[in-house]
């Protein structure tokens, strides 16, 4: 496969819809998500994407671990939302009361997910995943834009996501789900 910005690739459209069973029988690589029965292949993330994920994950994990309130994992990790939808958010937070969803895979909606834009996934993160995550009741959804160096924090409501804020490089991000958590947004983009 050639290198470069390959973008997201959907399997050719047909009347065939895939299920969780089909998904679980796929080879481990490449990175694939099952979105409402459609298999979507995404190239592996760039170094910059992974560095942003590491920086945000380190801040979140330090805070969560020190308070012993839950767990955090990174993609690729399957989050099974239904028989026809399996996603792999970049960062996944499961708080202790929701720990029952953690098995070999995550079987149900986590408390907080973070998606970091890449050219291949930006449109999906802003539209399809926003709707899916709201439909399945994921309580908080962060959308990270590395080019603009911003983090949008969205809080779940029965009518969809409500923006808590769009935090820029000089701002301090606050979470509704992680009461008391604060992170200087610049931390996400350090050492890039």
Secondary structure as GFF3:
##gff-version 3
##sequence-region A 1 192
A	DSSP	beta_strand	9	10	.	.	.	ID=ss1
A	DSSP	alpha_helix	20	24	.	.	.	ID=ss2
A	DSSP	beta_strand	31	35	.	.	.	ID=ss3
A	DSSP	beta_strand	38	42	.	.	.	ID=ss4
A	DSSP	alpha_helix	47	67	.	.	.	ID=ss5
A	DSSP	beta_strand	70	74	.	.	.	ID=ss6
A	DSSP	beta_strand	79	82	.	.	.	ID=ss7
A	DSSP	beta_strand	85	87	.	.	.	ID=ss8
A	DSSP	beta_strand	91	95	.	.	.	ID=ss9
A	DSSP	three_ten_helix	96	101	.	.	.	ID=ss10
A	DSSP	beta_strand	106	107	.	.	.	ID=ss11
A	DSSP	beta_strand	112	116	.	.	.	ID=ss12
A	DSSP	alpha_helix	122	126	.	.	.	ID=ss13
A	DSSP	alpha_helix	128	135	.	.	.	ID=ss14
A	DSSP	beta_strand	140	145	.	.	.	ID=ss15
A	DSSP	beta_strand	150	157	.	.	.	ID=ss16
A	DSSP	beta_strand	160	167	.	.	.	ID=ss17
A	DSSP	beta_strand	172	174	.	.	.	ID=ss18
A	DSSP	beta_strand	182	184	.	.	.	ID=ss19
A	DSSP	three_ten_helix	185	189	.	.	.	ID=ss20
###
